[in-house]
């Protein structure tokens, strides 16, 4: 075997020599999405009525984050053509040419397997099974099947992003309870208004990439109405943890205040002409044309809303700030 | 897809002794490679010289993979020990 430092290497025909850095591979894992995944999973873990070894909990959450990142890498590998078309995603590692599609698949698959194994070792088989299913759901059901075929893509596909708090709960308890399902449903119902608000002010991008997001397939007016309807259902349902005793006064106040603002912004979208101006020239996430500001505002606020909602659960259960809402606990 | 290096014997010139000898991808006469020839997607035998930037990037990736593997091993070890100690205690 030649151990020389000769820099000449044999290459398969047509294969480019990579200059990808570890950072490019990290970016494949959609770090911002991973942050929200970790946060909501942590909330589920903390809110669960069972103590768990802090070290095993930490490793379990890290496994979940890597699993979510792996699903993101598989998504970027499959959607390289779409990402190359859309201004918002053109700078991702695959369309930029930093990482090849096959390497993105390779990394996604390896990270998926390792994360599920780690979860099984550190937590339990149910949590590992849920993690494996959520990766499969996001990478195959959503990315490969739903995304390009139906305007309901993110409604059904939103389930993938709703698993983390449920998995967090299962890490602690080893079982799926009503409260775990409620946490799942909150994110499931949050996803459509959140994603459609973005799709409204980036509809030109989606149309160019032939992705049948709701504003592209059914028009901006229909999307604005559906955002309002889903927002009402979400805000009402977000009160469910109070009824089961999972959320106390802090959560109730947060849910009421945040929900009122959410509805206000959804109402503003409904009464606006958002989505009718096409995408902004600037591909940045929050870049928007004048008529689309209502959509951008709801998109930005929806992230804060979900964060604050789960933060309230963390505060109540981690810092002994739980006071039951009188008369409503079942 | 036709082979690239002269092993095609189905053409009109297959038995034409006056045709110039074809070369394989490395520039050597095809008759010297005993019928073995380059196929698309397989190593071609060609080599390229990596630039300093490519070498540095490869080194960084290798180091990152090495640390990841070491981290994975350490985590598996620690988790196993923690689980074992929990089971023994119970």
Interface residues (C-beta under 8 A of the other chain):
Chain A: X7 X8 X9 X10 X11 X12 X13 X17 X18 X19 X20 X21 X22 X25 X53 X55 X56 X59 X114 X118 X121 X122
Chain B: X38 X40 X41 X42 X43 X44 X45 X46 X47 X48 X49 X50 X53 X54 X55 X57 X58 X60 X61 X63 X64 X72 X75 X76 X78 X79 X80 X82 X83 X86
